[in-house]
Amino acid sequence: MSEPAQNMTESLASTPDMSDSVATESPAVSLAPESSDWRMSLPPELRENPTIKDTPSVETLAKRLVDTKSMLGNSIRVPGPDASEEDRQKFLNTLLEKDVGLMQRPDPTNDDSVMNTLRALGLPEKPDEYYRPEDWVGVDENRFMTIAEQAHKAGLTKRQFETMARNMAELDNQYVQHARQEQAAKMGELRTEWGKAFEQKTQRAAVIAKQLEMPEPLQEALAQGNVDVSTYKWLDSMAEKFGSEGNSLVQGAGAISAYTPSEIRARRDELTRQMYNMSPSDPAYQDKLKQLVKYSEMLSED
């Protein structure tokens, strides 16, 4: 080998290996893909916000922004504590115009305000618009209208009045039914007391009431047998008193041919007293005895 070639070979051999040096000094290059979470580009204080955490994409965030703006545009701002009365009224009118089922609280000191609220709840314009139960015994048109007018003045709604009317009708009907049952029981006792004279005495009472021109409702009740026992007894005692004086009024009412059980017992007891001092052989005694037997039979029949 020539001397120049040998020197070049030695020079190359003594040159340090630069590949190792370059490999150790070059920075590391990562080949992993960048993060796809859009929230990572935000500052930490925004990234940790619960709303941002719950938004998976920018598209979702944009949609929510548009929806929120639309909602705010349709919202109604509630007046603050320092708002004027005009602003409060405007807010209230806006709510009522939305027809969301709200009702303005009435002012107890303002009649118009109270009436408007009651009408909204169902107060009719006129009392005759109230419901009237068909089976309300004893309540005619005049009485019903009197009740309805008072209820209308008190501000009762149709529903309230119907509830009240049904309850009143039920109570009235129960009272009338009880009164009729009690009347029937007392008339049964009077029938037992007067016995066979019952029909004649009650008819005579009706005739006397008519002849004396007593009130027509009383005459009608007597004709239908719907008077209390005390009235019958009062008219009967009046007839007995007038009859003992030969009054033509009672005579026109008709004579009583039957006796009440008490009258029969009184006659029987009188016969027994008379027969006590009589001789059985006396013909009069036998006549009284036959009459006594007749009275006893009449009592047994009653």
URJONOR-V357331 format. One record per run of one state. SS is the DSSP state (@ for helix, = for strand, . for the rest). FROM is the first residue (numbers start at 1). LEN is the number of residues. Records with the same first field share a line. If there is no record, write none. Layout:
SS: FROM-LEN / FROM-LEN
This chain:
.: 1-2 / 15-3 / 26-12 / 42-2 / 48-2 / 54-4 / 75-10 / 99-12 / 122-5 / 130-11 / 154-4 / 212-4 / 225-4 / 245-3 / 254-7 / 276-7 / 302-1
@: 3-12 / 18-8 / 38-4 / 44-4 / 50-4 / 58-17 / 85-14 / 111-11 / 127-3 / 141-13 / 158-54 / 216-9 / 229-16 / 248-6 / 261-15 / 283-19
